[in-house]
Amino acid sequence: MTNSWLELGLFIVLFLLFSPLLGRYLAGIYKASPSRNTFFLGSFEKLIYRFCNIQPDLEMSWKEYAKALLVFNLLGFLFVLTLQLAQGYLPLNPQGLGGVEFWLAFNTAASFVTNTNWQAYGGEVTLSYFTQMMALTVQNFVSAATGLAVLVAFIRGIIRRSTFTIGNFWNDMTRTIVYLFLPLCVIFSLFLVGEGVIQNISPYVPVTTLENEAQILPMGPVASQVAIKQLGTNGGGFFNANSTHPFENPTPLSNFWETFAILLIPGASVFLYGFMAKNIKECVVIFSVMFALWVLGLTVALTSESQINPVLGVQPVLEGQEVRFGPMNSVLWAVSTTATSNGSVNSMLSSLSPLAGGIALFNIILGEVIFGGVGVGLCSMFMFILLTVFLAGLMVGRTPEYMGKKIEKREIQWVMLSILAPTALILLGAGLSAVLPTALESLGNGGPHGLSEILFAFSSAAGNNGSAFAGLNANVPYYNILLGIVMLLARLAILIPSIAIAGSLAEKKYSNPTIGTFSTQTPLFGILLFSVILIIAALSAFPALSLGPIAEQFLMQQGRTF
């Protein structure tokens, strides 16, 4: 147990160390010219512009930026959908897998284009190597790059003055892939291969087990997908078991760095803002709030998992957990993957204690502002920052301002849409599914645990997370269609308001702070922001959580289980 606590301490120290370092590098990507980067990467960037006929220096208004983003993602959706349907006729399919059923293909396309990576399929029995590489892995790169591009546009809207432009979508996305994801993923993939993660295009291998039983070992280009699934907060595993599978996550060392990769870029994104805005104090307050929420959730989950389960009478409960990693690493991964929009797992979330599982659910319902997904996590936090500034302004009777920009009706309307839309999608979808017989047929458990399964599915879809409580058979037309629609709407509910607010703020003139200006660089603002986030979450989700994991926790203490 001592080793587990030392490992957790090392994890936190490295996270606090690497976040500002990578944040500074990220700021250089979007501010520096290609000549300041390595010759090879700069040449590759120019080649992409030339091949795609992109004018990287052509600035866009927020509407032009949004249009480019929507068109690109629509084409990506259609491409992923088509590849799945035509899979049986395409190469790199040694197992001869046929085309994917339409509604499952629709759900998967919506999932990977929105950076959700919800998996209603079993990768090794459903998708060919070609589909995994050309459809899913490619989307892992571009969906994550889309999120960071929107964040950079949002930051420009905050720091620019009296302009109608917020950057160039094609330039932002290309630089994100070329200078960030490609180098990091190459390094990480090589490390994973060294640890034993497989990377090949061989047919599946028949073997005989020690019990003299026949078994088929799935193969595939796994390491390359695992690297971007973790770094891009994607979370979609090559295999159905995700990072519990020894071919995806073979050793304690691979587990440590795969967990670390989940938080690395979301944490660095906060410091990206500080360096671009030349205001480190501002980003330290934001990072502190995110970190405090993460530590709070981790503490509650670890405390709950360390208690004796009165139903089983044992501690620790290793059911659903990898004995290679143990409870500490299982809980650390579960809290981190739901605090971001990663969604990958190294244990069964459904097997956690009700309170620990409830923390994972609560993290997503918060709006994934605890670091959140790559780029969009900080965009979501900006929504709560603007709302907090607005409420503070109302309390003191002054026009709300953030970073010298007045926050007015137009911005708050977009903010409320962004905050309330995902919550509405969660509650409406879960409420409908809790009464329809066709939806209830997919449940694996009854009582409050069954409700948690439904809540987790819709929270994961609306939060673009992708993790699941399991036990719910989501590969049926009802859930494939409804969850696919929720993923698409929820993604738009954060991307479009973020770009629109960026455009609105960029047009505003800068106002110098006065003695009456409410500072957003103080611990007081951090406490107020922390409180607003928890209050909004409590008002919107507490009744549902009370009927699910909270009720199950009390019933477990009385010896009842579901």
Salt bridges, closest charged atoms under 4 A:
GLU45 OE2 - ARG175 NE 2.89
GLU59 OE1 - ARG160 NH1 2.78
ASP172 OD1 - ARG156 NH2 2.79
GLU248 OE1 - LYS229 NZ 2.65
GLU322 OE1 - ARG324 NE 2.77
GLU401 OE2 - LYS406 NZ 3.37
GLU408 OE1 - LYS508 NZ 2.58
GLU411 OE2 - LYS508 NZ 3.52
GLU552 OE2 - HIS449 ND1 2.89
